[in-house]
Amino acid sequence: MRWLEAVQTLTERGEPGVLVTVAAVRGHAPREAGAKMVVGGRETWDSVGGGNLEATATERARALLACGASTPELLTLRLTDRAPNEYGRQCCGGEVTLLLEPLATVRPTLAVFGVGHVGLELAHLLSRLEVHLHLIDSRAGQLTPERLGGLAGGAARLHVHHAPIPELVLAELPAGTHLVILTHDHAEDAALCDAALRRPNLGLIGLIGSKAKWARFREGLKAVGHTDADLARITTPIGLPGIRGKRPAVIALGVAAQLQEVIEAAALPAFGRAGAGTP
């Protein structure tokens, strides 16, 4: 598989990778400037020259994957019998500089249950992010191509689900999905909360609504076996607390900002999170 196909494969799988490019060559080298390879967590594709050069690049690329690096870096290696070579000798006599670029092949998954006034405004904002965006509604009329036409040109990969029983779609979403529940029907909202709490591997579970609504939901969810610890997984009301406007566009803005905060926090390596590693 060539490097470009490998990037597409990693993107489809949602797996991280590093693109390694021969950026510069001095003297003799196995490959010319511009040669590329892709390094994944378990596999590599294409080649920048084999031998110690490629093995060292692979090792460094996987170190970048392990720490969640997002910044490119340069790696310069001498191809002489006097240079340190951990993976065998390469005596071409030249010097190769490699560019290692972490790839944006892992996209967060966001799911919006309910594409009414707020849901559609939220979809427009989220469609501009590099995410998998699932839009789910039990009403086919909310998901017509005409109504969703403005979403197609964004950076998001769009997945539209007409689902008379929306919680069935929830079962199909990948681990780590961040979801927002804002359907037109409180019964649907309650069923989605119940189903979401039965999946321990989800990200943010956001619920739109008032304190009175949540009080009723809490009693109902406890009645079907959910504990206080389970209920603490639901964030309600959703949106940044400092944004108090009630117009659909304003509510959507607060929710989108909250989701972006959650995405950025999840993307940080452990040592980069606030407070980690500090005395």
Secondary structure as UniProt FT lines:
FT   HELIX           3..13
FT   STRAND          17..26
FT   TURN            33..34
FT   STRAND          36..40
FT   STRAND          44..46
FT   HELIX           51..66
FT   TURN            67..68
FT   STRAND          73..78
FT   TURN            81..82
FT   TURN            86..87
FT   STRAND          95..102
FT   STRAND          109..113
FT   HELIX           117..126
FT   TURN            127..128
FT   STRAND          132..137
FT   HELIX           140..143
FT   HELIX           145..148
FT   HELIX           149..151
FT   TURN            152..153
FT   STRAND          157..162
FT   HELIX           167..170
FT   TURN            171..172
FT   TURN            175..176
FT   STRAND          178..181
FT   HELIX           186..197
FT   TURN            200..201
FT   STRAND          205..207
FT   HELIX           211..223
FT   TURN            224..225
FT   HELIX           228..231
FT   TURN            232..233
FT   STRAND          234..235
FT   TURN            241..242
FT   HELIX           248..267
FT   HELIX           270..272
FT   TURN            274..277
//
